[in-house]
């Protein structure tokens, strides 16, 4: 029969066997990240529609079905990486300023007193949420990873009338947000024991309504170049 000493050794060995092996824990630490963000938002009308210039010539103008724009922003994030031999998993949180401003408009129409056109602007403002990175340490200082998560993406839609002499009248505005799954991947380089740098590219899509209550599908691609403090 096993004595208490042998039972204790077996219990410790069993617990140790299921804990992460930190022999190769190159990535295992907390990461506080600051990133530069370059994003591209592409919007597409699910149903093409027309704007009726009722007050002037009753002429209808087709609105473009697709419009896009790039934006520059910043982001912050925190994650903790758990190593399992050379593999790691890193859950975290983030908040990012996206700042894309995409517009579309009609051809100018002319009345007896002025020229004008309609302009519909769609802005993706920011996103924040939860993420998890699944990666592999290729080298002591270099890793690759896949990234996925859930973001709360906020956006706004403005409908303007551009009058003569540069005058703009805002006819309608909505602001809203959508919960969206994103996915992508990245590269991580440990500069030293305290600092690492990374690049990451993710994509996501969501549907929304504009000020006319027409459906718009948005594809958002986000590139990040960041630096992290490891502790």
N, C-alpha and C positions, 0 to 999 in steps of 0.2 A: 504494500500500500504506500502511496506517495505521502511523504511527511509535509508539514506546513511550509518548510523552506522550499522544497521542490515545487509545491503548488504556487507559491509566490513568484518563483522564477518563471514558471510557465505562464502565469497571468500577465506578468510584465512583458514577456516575449510576445504574447498574443496581442497586447495593446500596441506595442511598438510596431508590429507588423502591419497594422492598419493605419498608422499615422503617416503623414507625408515624409518622404525621405529627403532630408535637407542637405544631404551630401552634395547635391548638385543644385542647391537653392540659389541660383544666380539671380533669379527674378524676384524671389520672395521678399517683399517689403511693402510698405505704404508708399503711395505715389501721389504727390500734390502737383497737378499739371496746369500749365498756362499755355494756350495755343493761339496761333494765328489761323484764321479760318477764311478760306476762299470757297464760296458756294455758287452753284448755278441752279436756278429755278426755271423750269419749263412748264408753261401752263397751256392747256388745250381745251377748247370748247368741246364738250361731249355732244352737244347739239348746236349746229351753227344757227345764228339768229340774226335779225336785222334791226337796226335802229331807225325809227321813223322820225324824220325831221318835220314834225307836224306843223310847227308854227311858221314855216317858210314855204318851201316848194313842194312839200309832201314827198320829196325824194327819199328813197331808202338806200342805206349804205350797208354793205356787208361788213361785219366785223371780222378781223383775221381769226382763223381757227387756232393758231398757235403763236405764242409769244414768249420770250424768255429774257433773262438778264443774269449778270453775275453780281455778287456782293462780297464785301470784305467785312470781317468781324473778328471778335475775340471770344475765347471760351476758357472756362475753368473747370476742373474736375478733380475728383478724389477716387482712388481705387486701392485695393489691397490684393496682392498676388500671392496665391498659395501654390507651392511647388510640389510636384509628384515626379520624382526623378528629374528628367529634363523637361517634362510638360508642366504647364501651369494654367490656373484659372484665376481670373482677376475681376471680381464684381466691383461696381463703382457707381458713382453719381456724377452728373455734369450739368452745366448751364452755359448756353452759348448765344451770342448775338449773331444773327445770320445776315440781315440787312440787304436783301435783294429787292429791287423795285422794277417790276416789269409793266410795260404799258402798251396799249393798243388804241387806235383811234380811227375815225372816219375821215374821208376826204373833206376838205373845206367846202362849206356851202355859203352862198352869197345872198344877202337880202338887199333892200334898198338903202339900208343904213350901215351895215357892217358885214364882215365875214367872220365865220366861226366854225369850229368843229367840236365833236365830242371826243373825250379821252377817258379810257377806263384803265385804271392803274391797280395792279395787284402786288402787294408787298408781303414777303415772308420775313417776319421780324425777328423771331428768336425760337429757341427750343430748349427744353430741359427734361431730364428723365433719368432712367436707370439703364445700365449697360453691363455686359459681361464679355470679357476677352478670353478666348481659348487659344493658348499659344504653345510654342516649343522653342527651347533654348538651343539654337544651332551651335553657338559658341559661348564662351564665358561672358562675352560682352554683347552678343547679338541674338535677337529673337524675332520670330515672325508670329503673327496671331490673326485669328478671325474674330470679328466683333459683331455683336448683335445687341438689341435692346429695345426699349419702349420710350418714345419721346412724346412730349406734349408740345406741339408745334403751333405757334401763334402767327396769325396773318391778318391783313386788313385789305379792304377793297374800296377804292375811291372812284367816283364818277364825276368828271369835270366837264364843264363847257368852257372852251377857250374862245374868248371874244377878241375883237380887234384891239390893237394897242397893247397886247400882252396881258389883258385882264383875264383872270381865271375865276370861275364860279364853281364851287363844290356843290353838286346837286344831290349827292348821296354818299354815305359811308357806312361800312359795316366792319366790325372787328370780331374775330372768333378764334378758335383753336381746335385742333384735332389730335387724338392719340394715335400714334403711328409706329409700326414696327420698322426698324432700320437694320441694315446688315452691310458688311464690308470686311475690310482687313487692314493690317498695318505692319510696320517694321519698327523695332525698338533697339536702340543702341545705348549701352551703358558707358558713359564717358568716364566715370569713376564711381566710387562707392556711394556718392551722394547725388550725382547728377546723371540723368539720362535724357535722350532726345528721341522723338518718334515722329513718324508720318503715318497718316491714316486716311482712308477714303471709304465713305459710306454712302448709301443711297436709300431713299424712301419715297413713297407716293401716298397721296390722299386726295379725297374729293371734297368739294365745297361749293357753295352758292355765291354768285356775285350780287351786286346791288339790284340786278334785274331778276334775281331768283333763278338764274340759269346755272346749270351744273358746269363746273370746271374741274378738270383733273390736273393735279400738280405733281411733277417729279422733281425731287430735291436731291442734288448731289453735293456732298460736303467733303472738302479736302482740308485736313488739319496738319499743321507742322508745329510741334510743341516741345517744350522743355519741362522736365519734372524734377522736383526735389524728392529724393528717396530717404526714408527714415524708418 
